[in-house]
Amino acid sequence: MRILLIEDEATLAGFVEQALRAEGHSVSVRHDGESGEAAALTGDYALVLLDLMLPGKSGLAVLDSIRARAPDLPVIVLTARTAVEQRVQGLDRGANDYVTKPFSFEELLARVRAQLRAPGQRKASVLEAGGIHMDLRTRRVRRNGHDVILTAREFYLLEYLMRHPDQVLSREQILNAVWGFDFDPGTKVLEVYIGYLRRKLGDEGGTAPIETVRGAGYRLLV
C-alpha cells in the first residue's frame, strides 16, 4: 500500500518510514502542512499519517482539506500525549484514529493494518487497463497473455498510470505520487522510466499503450 507520512520531525519521520517500508509499504514523506496537503490531494494513497503540529499549515487544517476533497481516505493523526484537546478535535473533524507520541512502532503498525483492513478502505486488488492485467497482491503483471517483469519503481509507476486510465497526468503529478520527494524540476528520471515501461510493455509491433501528450504529460491509453 502507498502511505503518506506528514511529519516535521525529520528523525522520527525517518524511523516511521523505515518501519512502514519493512512492512512492505511504499512511503512518501512531507515535512510541512502545505506540501503535505498538496501530496494528499494529488497523490494516490491508501492511508495518511498526519502530525497535528506542522509548520506552514496546521495538521487540523490539512485534515479539513482532506475530508472536504477525499472523504474516504483514512487518516491517522499523530499527537503529543498531553494534547488531549487536539486529539478530540482531530477525531471530531474526521480522523479515523490517533496515536500519541512517544509511541511504539508495534502500536503504530497495528493501527495502520487495522485501517487498511477496514471495509471500504482497501483498494481493488486487480487493475486492468490498456490490455494490461496487474495483481497488486502478487505483484504480477501480464499484457496480452505474457508476463511482464518489472522493478519496484516501474511497478509503482505503472500502477499509478493504471489507476488513472485515459487521463493526462502531468510530470509533477507523477513524480509527486511515485517518487514522493522534492524532486528537481529538470530531472529526467520520469522519462527514463517511461522508456523502460514502453520497452517492457511493447507488443510484437513495438508499441506500448503509454502516450506522450506534448506539453502536458503522459496518458495510459485504453
Secondary structure, 3 states (H helix, E strand, C coil): CEEEEECCCHHHHHHHHHHHHHCCCEEEEECCHHHHHHHHHHCCCCEEEEECCCCCCCHHHHHHHHHHHCCCCCEEEEEECCCHHHHHHHHHCCCCEEEEECCCHHHHHHHHHHHHHCCCCCCCCEEEECCEEEECCCCEEEECCEEECCCHHHHHHHHHHHCCCCCCECHHHHHHHHCCCCCCCCCCHHHHHHHHHHHHHCCCCCCCCEEEECCCEEEECC
